Amino acid sequence: MWKQSDDSDFADDLALLFHKHQHMQEKTSELETISARVGLRIHPGKTKPLGINTANDGPIMLGGSELEEVETFTSYTWVAL
């Protein structure tokens, strides 16, 4: 019924939840480092932080690039059965 993908070059719609802006930066950097170890890259142009009821203490950085913060989230996920 379900097919497992053998192509692990892409991972979409990953949501990371944090209570503080500082934790968001720390975990984003950690995720980037761990992903690189297994050959994955996070595209800064497709990565968008969304803060809800949090103080913005500055931009979230990824690979030296400032990430564009957004106010809403839309997922375009397709499921094939």
C-alpha positions in Angstrom: 0.0 0.0 0.0 2.7 2.6 1.0 5.9 2.9 -0.8 9.0 4.0 1.0 11.1 6.6 -0.9 14.7 5.5 -1.6 15.6 9.1 -2.5 16.4 11.0 0.7 17.8 14.1 -1.0 14.8 16.1 0.0 12.8 16.5 3.2 9.8 18.9 3.1 7.5 20.5 5.7 9.6 20.1 8.8 8.2 22.0 11.7 10.4 22.8 14.7 8.7 24.3 17.8 10.5 26.6 20.3 9.6 28.7 23.2 12.3 31.3 22.7 13.9 33.0 19.7 17.4 32.1 20.9 16.4 28.4 20.9 15.2 28.7 17.3 18.6 30.0 16.1 20.5 27.4 18.1 18.4 24.5 16.8 18.4 25.8 13.2 22.2 25.9 13.3 22.3 22.4 14.9 19.9 21.0 12.3 22.1 22.5 9.5 25.2 20.9 11.0 23.6 17.4 11.5 22.0 17.5 8.0 25.3 18.3 6.4 26.9 15.2 8.0 24.5 13.0 6.1 24.7 14.9 2.9 21.6 17.0 3.2 21.4 20.8 2.7 18.8 23.2 3.9 17.8 25.8 1.3 17.8 29.2 2.9 15.4 30.6 0.3 12.8 27.9 1.1 13.3 28.0 4.9 10.9 30.4 6.6 10.6 30.9 10.4 7.2 31.7 11.7 7.0 33.3 15.2 3.8 33.1 17.1 3.5 35.2 20.4 7.3 35.6 20.5 9.6 38.6 20.7 11.7 39.0 17.6 15.3 39.3 18.9 16.8 39.6 15.4 16.9 37.5 12.3 17.4 33.7 12.2 20.5 32.9 10.2 21.2 29.8 8.1 24.5 29.3 6.4 25.3 33.0 6.7 22.0 34.0 5.1 19.2 35.8 6.9 15.9 33.8 6.8 12.8 35.6 5.7 10.3 35.5 8.6 6.6 34.9 7.6 3.3 35.5 9.3 1.3 32.6 7.9 2.1 29.0 6.8 0.8 27.2 3.8 1.7 23.6 3.0 1.5 22.3 -0.6 1.9 18.6 0.2 0.6 16.0 -2.2 -0.2 12.5 -1.1 -0.4 9.7 -3.7 -2.2 6.5 -2.8 
